[in-house]
Amino acid sequence: MLLIGSFSLIFIGLVHSYLGEKYILIRLFKRNNLPKLLGSDWLTKRVLRFAWHLTSIAWWGFAVILYWLTATDGNPQAEILLTIAVVFLVSAMVSFVFSHGKHLSWVVFLAVATVSVFGVPYSE
C-alpha cells in the first residue's frame, strides 16, 4: 500500500511542477502588478517559482520515505534521516540559486540538512 502512495507522490510532484509552470506561474509572471521586493518584481518571481517547485521536491522526499518504510527491515531511521537531509540540501540549493542568496530560507534548509546527517549515527 505504501508503494502506491510513494508512486502517487512522484506522479503528482511531476504533474504539479509541469502544470504549475505552464498554467499558473508563466501567466502570473505576465502581470505587471506583482509586489516589488528590493525595488523590482525579479525576486518576487524567483521566490514564487522556487517555492512552487519546493513543494514537488518535498513530495518526492515523502515518496522516498514511504519507500524506505516498506523496503527496510527493522529500523528505517537512518534512511529516513538521509532522505530528509537530501531533500533539505536540494531545497537549500534551489533557494540559493533561484534567489541568488537573497532569500535566506537556504540557511535554514542547510541547517536542517546538516542536523539530519549528524543524527544518522544516533538513529540506530
N, C-alpha and C positions, 0 to 999 in steps of 0.2 A: 504493500500500500504506500509506504513512504517513497518508493521509487516513482510511483505515479505522481506524487506531489513534487518530487525532485524534477522530473521531466517537464511537468506543467510550469514550474517556476522558470526553467530555462527557456521554454517556449514563450511564456508571457513577457519575460525580460526582453527577448528579441523583438517581439511584436511591439512592446511598449516603446523601445528606443526608436525603431524604424518609423512607426506610425506617428509617434510624438514629433520626431524631426519633420516628417513630411507634411503633417496636417495641423500641427499646433505651433511648434517653435518657429518655423520659417514664416508662417503667416503672422505670428505675433511680432516678429522682429521687423516686419514691414511697416508697422505702426510708427508714427512719429511722436507719440505721447508717452513713451516709456519713461520711468523715473531715471533721473540722471545721477549717477554715483561718481564722485570725483570729477565732476564737470562734464561728463558725457554719458551716453547710454551704452558705451562699449562694455563696461564692467557689468552693467545690468544684464545685458545679453549673454555675456560669458557665464555669469553666475546662474542664470536660468538654465542655460544649456547643460552645464556640468551637474547642476542639482538634478535635472531631469534624468540624466544618464546614470548618476549615482544610485538612483532608485533601482535601475536594472542591475547594476553591479551588486547591490545588496541582495536582491532576489536570487542572483546566481550564487552568492555566498550561502544563502539559506538552502539552495538546491544541493550544494556540496555537503552541507551539514546533514541534511536529510539522508543523503547517500551514505555518509560515514556512520550514521545511526543504524543503517541496515547492513553495511559491509564489514563492520569491525566487530570482532569477537571481544567480549569483555567491556573494557572501558575506552570509549572513543574520545576522551577528553583532550588528549594531545592533538589528535587530528582536527578536532573542532577548534581548538585554540590556534592552530596553524592556519586553518581556513579563515578565522577571524582576522588574524594578522595579515594574511594576503589581501583580504577584502579591504581592510583599512589602509594598507600600504598603497594599493591601487587607487583608493579614494583620495589619499593624500597627494599622489602624483597627478591625478586628474584635476584636483582642485588647484594645485600649484601651477600646472601647465596652462590650464584654461584661463586662470586669473592673473597669470604672471606673478604669483605670490602675493597678490593684493588681498585676496580673501583668505583670512587666517584659519579657516577650517582645516587646512592641510596640517597645521601644527598639532591640533587635537587628534586628527586621524593618525598622524605619525606616532603620537604618544600611545594611542590605543594599540596600534600595531606592535609597538615596542614592548609594552607590558604584556601583551598576549604571547609574544615569543618568549619572554622571560618567565612566563607562567608555565610553559610546557614541561620543564624538568620537575615541577612540583605537582603535576597533574596525575601522576601515577601512584 
